[in-house]
Amino acid sequence: MWIVLQGGGRLMILYSNDCPRCKVIKQMLKKYKYDFTEVDNKQKILDLGFTMYPVVEMDGAFYSYSGFLTYLKESANADKN
């Protein structure tokens, strides 16, 4: 699935198949109040060269599960300062 997000002035796409890690990312997105839409497209992630879910695309960069969680936590900390 893709989750298309509009938040913080950035367009993000979450490539997901609703696996447990994908659900964690969705929960984090809700926690940080991002609006999103889910779209299913397994072939797209394969075409991009990825074999594991989830992958987040943001501003032309790609993030793994752990990489995107780190991004969200760092963004939350930056907002506090």
N, C-alpha and C positions, 0 to 999 in steps of 0.2 A: 504494500500500500504506500501511497505517497500521502504525506500530510503537508499541505501547503499552508505556511504560516505567514502572517503579516504582523510583525511586532518589532518595536524598537527601530522602525524605519527600514527594516531588512526583510527580504523575502527568503524564506527557508522552505526546504522540501525535506520531509522525512520519508525515506524509503523503508517500508516496514511490511512485515507479513503477519503482524499481530502476535509475534512470539513474546515470551516473558520479558525480554529486554526491551522490545518495542513498547510494551505496556508501561514499563518504567519511564521511558522517555515521554510518553504521552502524559503520564501523571506529573512529571516535572514541568512539562509545558503548561499544564493546567495550573500548577502551583504558581508559576511565574506569569500567569494570565495571558498566554498567547492564544489567539484565535486560530483554529485550524480546520482543515477539510481533509478527509481521507480519500485517497484514490489508489486502487489496486493495479499494479503494473510490474509483475515479476521480471518480465523481459527487459525493462528499462534498466534495472539494477545490474543485470547480467551484461547488458550492452555497455554500461559504464565501467565494467571490469571488476565489480564487487561480487563476492560469493557469500558474504555473511550479512545478516540484518542486525540491527538497523544501521543505516547510513544517513547522515544529515548533510544536505548541501546548503551552503550559505555564502552568498557573495562569490560564487565560483570555487569555493573551497569545500572539501569534503571532510566530514568528521565521523569517526567510529563511535560506537556506543560510549566508551570511556572518555574519548576526546570531547564529545558533546556534553556529557555530564560535567566535565571539568569546565568547559566554556560557560555553562549555565551558572555554576557555582561562582566562578570568577566574575561574571556579569552581576550577580546578585551582590557580591561583596563590593564591587565598584560603585553600585547604586547607593550603598550604605555610606560611602565616604563623601 
